[in-house]
Structure formats: C-alpha cells, structure tokens
Amino acid sequence: GCDKEKLRVVFMENGIDAVIHFAGFKAVGESVAKPLKYYRNNLDSTITLLEVMNEFGVKKIVFSSSATVYGDPEELPIKETAKLGVTNPYGATKLFIENILKDVYISDNDYSIAILRYFNPIGAHESGLLGEDPSDIPNNLMPYIVKVATGELPHLNIFGNDYDTKDGTGVRDYIHVVDLAIGHISALEYIDKNKGIDYYNLGTGHGYSVMEIVSAFSEVNHVDVPYEIAPRRDGDIAECYADTTYAKEKLHWEATHDLTDMVESAYNFVVKNNE
Ligand code: UDP
C-alpha cells in the first residue's frame, strides 16, 4: 500500500480520472492492540496516494470512511452534520483521513472529494461469486453467524442483552454490499461533475437488533443459529443508524435491498462456495 514507485507506474500506465480509495486495515480490536500498525498503514498509504494523485493532476477521489467516526451518537438517526468522535485507533485513522482530505481541498479548490461513511455492510452478490468467508474467527456479526450456521463454530455469542434498545441487544444499520457498491458509482458520477468536498451516510436508515438479525437469518435460510448471551464487548455502543436523506438528495442514491436479501445472499455465498 505504501510503494510510491509502483503506484506511479499504475498512474503512468493507465489513464486515471478518479480514484476510489478502499484500502486499509479494518479490525477494531487489532487496532487497539497494535495502534502504530494502523496509523502507519492507513495514514501513510493515503498520503502516498494523495501525493501521487497530485503529481498526475488527478483531483477526484471517493474515500471509504465509516460510521465509526460518529462515536456514540447523541441523536438518532445520525445526520452527516452530527458531532464526530472516535473511540479506537481504527476509527481515528478514518477521521484523520477525512481531515487530511479536507485540508487538501482547502489548499486546492479544484478537487472533487466524496467521503462515504459506511454503516454495517453485509451480504454478498446474488450470483454467489462475490462475498466474504474469512479464514480466521470473524469479529463481525454476519460472518460469525454464517460460520455458526455451517457448523464451523458452535454458537454465536451475543454481546449484551441489557442495552437500552428494543430487545436489549445492539442495534445497527445493516446495508447490502451491492447497495453499497452502487453508492460508490453514484458518488463517482457526482464528483465527476461537481467540485468540492462532501460527506455521505451509506446506510438504509433502518436499525435492526442482533436478535432480529439472528431470527431473520434462521427463518429465511431454514437453518439453526444457536446463541448464548455473553457480556458486552468493550467499546460497543447501543444503537446506530443513518439518516439517509442527504445521499438521496445529492447522489440520488438509496438502498433497495432489504434484510431478507442480505441474510439470504450471505448464506448463499458460503453454501455455494463449500459445495
Ligand atoms: N455482535 C455480537 N456477537 C458477535 C459479533 C457482533 O453480538 O460475535 C454484535 C455487536 O455487539 C454489535 C453488532 O453485533 O451490536 C454488530 O457488530 P459488528 O462487529 O458486526 O459491527 P460494528 O457495529 O461493531 O462495527
């Protein structure tokens, strides 16, 4: 990620108009244990990329940020203008990069920058050809549920059922990865025609609890997902879901896949790939 020479070659050999910057380490727990690894990788690689873009006069960029920049939200649903605050090094790298991009724009108003704040991406392409199946024990809810459903892991640990939410379990805004991908196309189309820097929530606007996700997964896929209630996970918040108005207005984008599509495609991917 930080090899400037190789990156220059990519820019030299291709007529690049715009960049979508997805790369970065993303495990919250690991970032707490190894903060320097996260700061070095996520920040260094971004600065290198921005320097090379500058050398080649490329001034359009879409950046993958995260709803983690909102920390523990004061108001729900969360608007892009909400107060920001991060609680771990991973989140800090996302917020630093947002600020680096803002300073780059201030230094040169020719830039077009879209910062996409992802909520909780899950699911897979309906073909079953693109999806996630991590080889390690997953940190995130959906890949963990999938491994329980296939029998690779004995049960799901639900991290707390005493939150101030509809059923006591954590509430998140899960978004189908295909909707997320289409959001990037909309952002690219927007920055192709408009200069400036702006921030967009990519979520559905619906909050689902861990229990609701587990039930939907079992019902839709006709498979058992045994679970146990475990203690809260450090750093977790009770509830987080997006106000999606701004992305609708500016990018003309909104999510169209529902929870059934998400849990069905997630399971379909591993079933297809374990045949
Ligand atoms: N969660 C859980 N068990 C797990 C993984 C996650 O109960 O094994 C819960 C977690 O506490 C949160 C929700 O599922 O309420 C989503 O967690 P995930 O790690 O997928 O995403 P996050 O919102 O933390 O980025």
Boltz pocket constraint, residues with backbone or C-beta under 6 A from the ligand:
constraints:
  - pocket:
      binder: B
      contacts: [[A, 120], [A, 138], [A, 139], [A, 140], [A, 141], [A, 142], [A, 144], [A, 156], [A, 157], [A, 158], [A, 159], [A, 160], [A, 169], [A, 170], [A, 171], [A, 172], [A, 210], [A, 233], [A, 236], [A, 237], [A, 238]]
      max_distance: 6.0
